[in-house]
Protein backbone atom coordinates (compact mmCIF):
# COMPACT_ATOMS: atom_id res chain seq x y z
CA UNK A 1 0.00 0.00 0.00
CA UNK A 2 2.85 2.39 0.82
CA UNK A 3 4.34 1.66 -2.62
CA UNK A 4 1.03 2.52 -4.33
CA UNK A 5 0.66 5.76 -2.34
CA UNK A 6 4.18 6.82 -3.30
CA UNK A 7 3.48 6.16 -6.99
CA UNK A 8 0.30 8.24 -6.78
CA UNK A 9 2.34 11.10 -5.28
CA UNK A 10 4.92 10.76 -8.07
CA UNK A 11 2.25 10.86 -10.78
CA UNK A 12 0.62 13.92 -9.20
CA UNK A 13 3.95 15.76 -8.99
CA UNK A 14 4.66 14.93 -12.64
CA UNK A 15 1.39 16.60 -13.60
CA UNK A 16 2.39 19.70 -11.62
CA UNK A 17 5.73 19.72 -13.48
CA UNK A 18 3.86 19.82 -16.80
CA UNK A 19 1.70 22.71 -15.57
CA UNK A 20 4.58 24.75 -14.17
CA UNK A 21 6.09 27.48 -16.33
CA UNK A 22 8.92 28.57 -14.00
CA UNK A 23 12.25 26.72 -14.11
CA UNK A 24 12.86 26.97 -10.34
CA UNK A 25 9.46 25.50 -9.55
CA UNK A 26 10.02 22.63 -11.99
CA UNK A 27 13.41 21.94 -10.42
CA UNK A 28 11.91 21.76 -6.93
CA UNK A 29 9.17 19.39 -8.09
CA UNK A 30 11.64 17.15 -9.93
CA UNK A 31 13.81 17.01 -6.81
CA UNK A 32 10.81 15.87 -4.77
CA UNK A 33 9.97 13.21 -7.38
CA UNK A 34 13.54 11.94 -7.17
CA UNK A 35 13.36 11.83 -3.36
CA UNK A 36 10.11 9.86 -3.39
CA UNK A 37 11.35 7.34 -5.94
CA UNK A 38 14.62 6.88 -4.06
CA UNK A 39 12.73 6.23 -0.80
CA UNK A 40 10.72 3.34 -2.25
CA UNK A 41 11.62 -0.01 -0.66
CA UNK A 42 13.31 -2.71 -2.71
CA UNK A 43 10.93 -5.10 -4.49
CA UNK A 44 11.12 -8.85 -3.89
CA UNK A 45 8.09 -9.81 -5.97
CA UNK A 46 5.75 -10.14 -2.96
CA UNK A 47 3.29 -7.67 -4.48
CA UNK A 48 2.90 -9.63 -7.70
CA UNK A 49 -0.56 -10.88 -6.70
CA UNK A 50 -1.87 -7.36 -7.27
CA UNK A 51 -0.10 -6.94 -10.63
CA UNK A 52 -2.09 -6.92 -13.87
CA UNK A 53 -2.14 -9.97 -16.14
CA UNK A 54 -0.05 -10.08 -19.28
CA UNK A 55 -0.33 -11.82 -22.62
CA UNK A 56 2.45 -12.31 -25.13
CA UNK A 57 1.93 -10.91 -28.61
CA UNK A 58 3.94 -10.91 -31.78
CA UNK A 59 7.56 -9.73 -31.90
CA UNK A 60 7.98 -10.53 -28.21
CA UNK A 61 5.60 -7.75 -27.09
CA UNK A 62 3.86 -7.95 -23.73
CA UNK A 63 0.48 -6.25 -23.37
CA UNK A 64 -0.61 -5.12 -19.92
CA UNK A 65 -4.32 -5.21 -19.07
CA UNK A 66 -6.04 -3.70 -16.03
CA UNK A 67 -8.55 -6.49 -15.31
CA UNK A 68 -9.43 -6.43 -11.60
CA UNK A 69 -10.36 -10.13 -11.52
CA UNK A 70 -7.11 -11.38 -13.04
CA UNK A 71 -4.29 -12.93 -11.01
CA UNK A 72 -0.63 -13.26 -11.93
CA UNK A 73 2.19 -15.58 -11.00
CA UNK A 74 4.86 -13.81 -8.96
CA UNK A 75 7.97 -13.37 -11.15
CA UNK A 76 11.46 -13.95 -9.90
CA UNK A 77 13.17 -10.56 -9.65
CA UNK A 78 16.44 -9.21 -8.46
CA UNK A 79 16.39 -6.90 -5.48
CA UNK A 80 16.44 -3.32 -6.70
CA UNK A 81 19.00 -0.85 -5.48
CA UNK A 82 17.90 1.16 -2.47
CA UNK A 83 18.82 4.42 -4.20
CA UNK A 84 18.16 5.35 -7.81
CA UNK A 85 17.93 8.63 -9.72
CA UNK A 86 14.93 10.24 -11.35
CA UNK A 87 15.20 10.71 -15.11
CA UNK A 88 12.35 12.66 -16.78
CA UNK A 89 11.67 11.44 -20.32
CA UNK A 90 12.03 14.43 -22.67
CA UNK A 91 11.78 12.84 -26.12
CA UNK A 92 9.13 10.55 -27.58
CA UNK A 93 7.20 10.03 -30.79
CA UNK A 94 3.48 10.09 -31.50
CA UNK A 95 0.92 9.72 -34.23
CA UNK A 96 -2.85 9.31 -34.39
CA UNK A 97 -5.85 7.77 -36.08
CA UNK A 98 -9.46 8.92 -35.93
CA UNK A 99 -10.02 6.89 -32.75
CA UNK A 100 -6.68 6.76 -30.94
CA UNK A 101 -3.35 8.46 -30.26
CA UNK A 102 -0.15 6.37 -30.19
CA UNK A 103 2.83 7.33 -28.00
CA UNK A 104 6.23 5.72 -28.60
CA UNK A 105 8.84 5.90 -25.82
CA UNK A 106 12.27 4.40 -26.53
CA UNK A 107 14.03 2.92 -23.49
CA UNK A 108 16.83 0.42 -24.11
CA UNK A 109 16.32 -2.82 -22.18
CA UNK A 110 12.90 -1.97 -20.76
CA UNK A 111 11.48 -5.31 -21.93
CA UNK A 112 13.74 -7.17 -19.51
CA UNK A 113 12.20 -5.53 -16.44
CA UNK A 114 9.59 -7.28 -14.27
CA UNK A 115 6.12 -6.17 -15.28
CA UNK A 116 5.38 -4.36 -12.01
CA UNK A 117 8.25 -1.92 -12.66
CA UNK A 118 6.50 -0.42 -15.69
CA UNK A 119 3.28 1.45 -14.97
CA UNK A 120 1.05 3.85 -16.90
CA UNK A 121 -1.75 5.77 -15.21
CA UNK A 122 -4.52 7.11 -17.46
CA UNK A 123 -6.90 9.97 -16.73
CA UNK A 124 -9.41 11.78 -18.95
CA UNK A 125 -7.02 14.60 -19.83
CA UNK A 126 -3.57 13.15 -19.12
CA UNK A 127 -1.36 10.10 -18.69
CA UNK A 128 1.73 9.30 -16.61
CA UNK A 129 4.40 6.67 -17.33
CA UNK A 130 6.83 5.44 -14.65
CA UNK A 131 9.59 2.93 -15.38
CA UNK A 132 11.33 1.96 -12.16
CA UNK A 133 15.03 1.22 -11.80
CA UNK A 134 16.01 0.82 -15.43
CA UNK A 135 19.81 1.05 -15.52
CA UNK A 136 19.80 2.75 -12.11
CA UNK A 137 17.18 5.37 -13.02
CA UNK A 138 13.45 5.88 -12.58
CA UNK A 139 12.21 7.14 -15.94
CA UNK A 140 9.06 9.28 -15.82
CA UNK A 141 6.80 10.94 -18.37
CA UNK A 142 3.63 12.88 -17.57
CA UNK A 143 1.62 14.66 -20.28
CA UNK A 144 -1.47 16.88 -20.10
CA UNK A 145 -3.23 16.15 -23.36
CA UNK A 146 -4.73 18.41 -26.00
CA UNK A 147 -7.91 16.29 -26.03
CA UNK A 148 -9.90 13.89 -23.83
CA UNK A 149 -9.33 10.14 -23.66
CA UNK A 150 -11.16 7.11 -22.27
CA UNK A 151 -8.90 5.71 -19.48
CA UNK A 152 -10.71 2.33 -19.41
CA UNK A 153 -10.01 1.72 -23.11
CA UNK A 154 -6.44 3.00 -23.09
CA UNK A 155 -3.53 0.56 -22.77
CA UNK A 156 0.20 0.07 -23.18
CA UNK A 157 2.63 -2.55 -24.45
CA UNK A 158 6.17 -3.16 -23.24
CA UNK A 159 8.54 -4.24 -26.00
CA UNK A 160 12.23 -5.08 -25.93
CA UNK A 161 13.44 -1.47 -26.15
CA UNK A 162 10.30 0.64 -25.96
CA UNK A 163 6.96 1.32 -24.30
CA UNK A 164 4.08 1.89 -26.72
CA UNK A 165 1.03 3.65 -25.28
CA UNK A 166 -2.42 3.72 -26.90
CA UNK A 167 -4.77 6.53 -25.86
CA UNK A 168 -8.40 5.93 -26.81
CA UNK A 169 -10.10 9.17 -27.89
CA UNK A 170 -13.50 9.95 -26.40
CA UNK A 171 -14.63 11.35 -29.76
CA UNK A 172 -13.46 10.82 -33.31
CA UNK A 173 -11.45 13.28 -35.32
CA UNK A 174 -7.93 14.64 -35.47
CA UNK A 175 -6.14 16.43 -32.64
CA UNK A 176 -4.40 19.64 -33.66
CA UNK A 177 -1.85 19.21 -30.84
CA UNK A 178 -0.80 16.36 -28.54
CA UNK A 179 -0.24 18.45 -25.41
CA UNK A 180 -2.50 21.01 -23.79
CA UNK A 181 0.49 23.34 -23.44
CA UNK A 182 1.18 23.39 -27.20
CA UNK A 183 -2.52 23.78 -27.98
CA UNK A 184 -2.87 26.73 -25.62
CA UNK A 185 0.27 28.41 -26.97
CA UNK A 186 -0.96 28.12 -30.57
CA UNK A 187 -4.42 29.44 -29.69
CA UNK A 188 -2.81 32.40 -27.93
CA UNK A 189 -0.65 33.12 -30.99
CA UNK A 190 -3.63 32.95 -33.35
CA UNK A 191 -5.67 35.18 -31.06
CA UNK A 192 -2.85 37.73 -30.97
CA UNK A 193 -2.66 37.83 -34.75
CA UNK A 194 -6.41 38.33 -35.11
CA UNK A 195 -6.67 41.16 -32.55
CA UNK A 196 -7.49 44.57 -34.06
CA UNK A 197 -4.76 47.11 -33.68
CA UNK A 198 -5.40 49.73 -31.00
CA UNK A 199 -3.50 52.17 -33.20
CA UNK A 200 -5.91 51.75 -36.08
CA UNK A 201 -8.34 54.64 -36.55
CA UNK A 202 -10.50 56.26 -39.21
CA UNK A 203 -7.77 58.87 -39.68
CA UNK A 204 -5.18 56.19 -40.51
CA UNK A 205 -6.88 53.18 -42.14
CA UNK A 206 -3.56 51.54 -43.01
CA UNK A 207 -2.40 51.39 -39.36
CA UNK A 208 -4.25 48.15 -38.63
CA UNK A 209 -2.72 46.38 -41.61
CA UNK A 210 0.74 47.62 -40.74
CA UNK A 211 0.37 46.43 -37.15
CA UNK A 212 -0.78 42.98 -38.28
CA UNK A 213 2.16 42.66 -40.68
CA UNK A 214 4.52 43.71 -37.93
CA UNK A 215 3.18 40.94 -35.67
CA UNK A 216 3.48 38.42 -38.50
CA UNK A 217 7.08 39.51 -39.04
CA UNK A 218 7.96 39.19 -35.32
CA UNK A 219 6.35 35.74 -34.97
CA UNK A 220 7.27 34.34 -38.40
CA UNK A 221 10.15 32.14 -39.50
CA UNK A 222 13.02 33.26 -41.72
CA UNK A 223 11.12 32.62 -44.97
CA UNK A 224 8.14 34.69 -43.83
CA UNK A 225 10.40 37.55 -42.76
CA UNK A 226 12.15 37.56 -46.15
CA UNK A 227 8.82 37.55 -48.01
CA UNK A 228 7.40 40.37 -45.88
CA UNK A 229 10.56 42.46 -46.29
CA UNK A 230 10.42 41.97 -50.05
CA UNK A 231 6.73 42.92 -50.17
CA UNK A 232 7.41 46.00 -48.03
CA UNK A 233 10.19 47.17 -50.31
CA UNK A 234 8.16 46.64 -53.47
CA UNK A 235 5.17 48.42 -51.93
CA UNK A 236 7.23 51.46 -50.96
CA UNK A 237 8.63 51.70 -54.47
CA UNK A 238 5.14 51.57 -56.02
CA UNK A 239 2.87 53.29 -53.52
CA UNK A 240 5.09 55.38 -51.33
CA UNK A 241 6.31 54.98 -47.79
CA UNK A 242 3.84 53.43 -45.34
CA UNK A 243 1.17 52.41 -47.89
CA UNK A 244 0.42 48.67 -47.85
CA UNK A 245 -2.61 48.69 -50.16
CA UNK A 246 -0.71 46.81 -52.85
CA UNK A 247 0.19 43.87 -50.56
Secondary structure, 3 states (H helix, E strand, C coil): CHHHHHHHHHHHHHHHHHHCCCHHHHHHHHHHHHHHHHHCCCCCCCCHHHCCCEEECHHHCEEECCCCCCCCCCCCCCCCCCCCEEEECCCCEEEECCCEEEEEEECCCHHHCCHHHEEEEEECCEEEEEEEEECCEEEEEEEEECCCECHHHCEEEECCCEEEEEEEECCCCCCCCCEHHHHHHHHHHHHHHHCCCCCCECCECCHHHHHHHHHHHHHCCHHHHHHHHHHHHHHHHHHCCCCCCCC
